[in-house]
Amino acid sequence: MRIHIATDHAGLEFSTQLQHHLAGQGHEVVDHGPIEYDPVDDYPAFCIRAAQAVVADQESGVEALGVVFGGSGNGEQIAANKVRGVRAALVWSIATAELAREHNDANVIAIGARQHGFDDVVGFIDRFIETPFSGDERHVRRIGQIAAYETDGTLEPDPRAS
């Protein structure tokens, strides 16, 4: 599988270690930056490029997922989710990594590098990669609703509206 990764200065060390771990498992890793430590770098472009690459690969039939890092993972998740077709989930446990794939068919995860040790992070990412989407009708329906809104602003009718 192709794994697109991006970070900011807070996750650079994790990103480098992760690249070695994923390559050792046979994944093709594409690093979207940064390439050197800069304590005032800006993560949005790195994360958006990684997210764009995931969508482009998936649309062309390439099996791909993305991982974005930052101090908390929050901003990185927000940036990745600005890309049409991305479902980025903030992951902080094995359970959230698994549910991101199983229920939400997430194609990108965001992790706070300052919130977890490397071994925990690897566990989250490995679980995310190995967990398939369940395909349950309710999850497919909900993902479809999100995609419809993303595409043209369509929302299900508000049952409270008269």
C-alpha positions in Angstrom: 0.0 0.0 0.0 1.1 3.6 -0.6 1.2 5.7 2.5 1.4 9.5 2.2 2.7 11.2 5.3 3.2 14.9 6.3 4.0 16.7 9.5 5.3 19.9 10.9 8.3 20.5 13.1 6.5 18.8 16.1 6.2 15.5 14.3 9.4 15.5 12.2 11.2 12.9 14.3 8.1 10.6 14.4 7.7 11.0 10.7 11.3 9.9 10.0 11.0 6.9 12.3 7.6 6.0 10.8 8.9 6.0 7.3 11.4 3.4 8.2 8.8 1.3 10.0 6.3 1.4 7.2 8.9 0.7 4.5 10.0 -2.2 6.6 6.5 -3.6 6.4 6.6 -3.4 2.6 4.6 -0.1 2.2 5.6 2.5 -0.3 6.0 5.7 1.7 5.7 9.2 0.1 6.9 12.0 2.3 5.2 15.4 1.7 7.4 17.3 4.1 9.0 19.0 5.7 12.5 17.8 4.9 14.3 19.6 7.7 13.5 21.0 11.2 12.1 24.5 11.3 10.5 25.4 14.6 8.2 27.9 12.9 7.1 26.0 9.8 3.5 25.8 8.8 1.8 22.5 8.4 -1.2 23.2 6.2 0.5 22.9 2.8 2.3 19.7 3.8 -0.9 18.1 5.1 -3.0 19.3 2.2 -0.5 17.9 -0.4 -0.5 14.5 1.4 -4.3 14.5 1.4 -4.5 15.5 -2.2 -2.1 12.6 -3.1 -4.3 10.1 -1.2 -7.4 11.1 -3.1 -5.5 11.2 -6.5 -4.1 7.7 -5.8 -7.5 6.3 -4.7 -9.2 7.8 -7.8 -6.7 6.2 -10.0 -7.1 2.8 -8.4 -4.0 2.8 -6.2 -4.5 1.6 -2.7 -3.4 4.5 -0.5 -3.9 6.0 2.9 -2.5 9.1 4.6 -1.0 10.0 8.0 -0.5 13.6 9.2 1.3 14.6 12.4 1.6 17.7 14.4 1.8 18.7 18.1 -1.9 17.8 18.7 -3.0 16.5 15.3 -5.9 18.9 15.4 -4.8 21.5 12.8 -3.4 18.8 10.6 -6.7 17.0 10.6 -8.5 20.2 9.8 -6.1 21.0 6.9 -6.4 17.5 5.4 -10.2 17.6 5.7 -10.3 20.6 3.4 -9.4 18.4 0.5 -12.5 17.0 -1.3 -12.7 13.3 -0.9 -10.7 13.1 2.3 -12.1 11.7 5.5 -9.4 12.5 8.1 -9.9 11.3 11.7 -8.0 12.4 14.8 -6.7 9.2 16.3 -5.6 8.9 20.0 -6.1 5.2 20.7 -6.2 1.8 19.0 -10.0 1.9 19.2 -10.2 5.3 17.4 -7.8 4.1 14.8 -9.9 1.0 14.1 -13.2 2.8 14.2 -11.9 5.5 11.8 -11.5 2.8 9.2 -14.3 0.4 10.1 -17.1 2.9 10.5 -15.9 6.0 8.6 -13.8 4.6 5.9 -11.2 7.3 6.9 -8.5 7.6 4.3 -6.2 9.9 6.4 -5.5 9.9 10.1 -4.1 12.7 12.2 -2.0 12.1 15.3 -0.6 14.4 17.9 3.1 13.7 18.1 3.4 15.5 21.4 0.6 13.4 22.9 1.9 9.9 22.5 5.1 7.8 22.5 6.4 6.4 19.2 5.4 2.8 20.1 1.8 3.9 20.7 1.7 5.9 17.4 3.0 2.9 15.4 0.3 0.8 17.0 -2.4 3.3 16.0 -1.1 3.5 12.4 -0.7 -0.3 12.0 -4.2 -0.8 13.2 -5.5 1.9 10.9 -3.8 0.4 7.9 -4.9 -3.2 8.6 -8.5 -2.5 9.4 -10.9 -2.7 6.5 -14.1 -0.6 6.1 -17.0 -2.6 7.3 -19.3 -1.7 4.4 -22.3 -1.8 6.7 -25.3 0.0 5.1 -25.6 2.6 7.9 -21.9 3.6 7.5 -22.2 3.7 3.7 -25.3 5.9 4.0 -23.6 8.3 6.4 -20.5 8.6 4.3 -22.7 9.3 1.3 -24.4 12.1 3.2 -21.1 13.7 4.0 -20.0 13.4 0.4 -23.2 14.9 -0.9 -22.7 17.9 1.4 -19.1 18.2 0.3 -20.0 18.1 -3.3 -23.1 20.3 -3.6 -24.3 21.3 -0.1 -27.1 18.7 0.0 -28.3 18.0 3.5 -30.9 15.5 4.7 -34.2 17.3 5.6 -34.3 18.7 9.2 -37.0 16.7 11.0 -37.6 19.6 13.3 -38.5 21.9 10.4 -42.2 22.4 9.7 
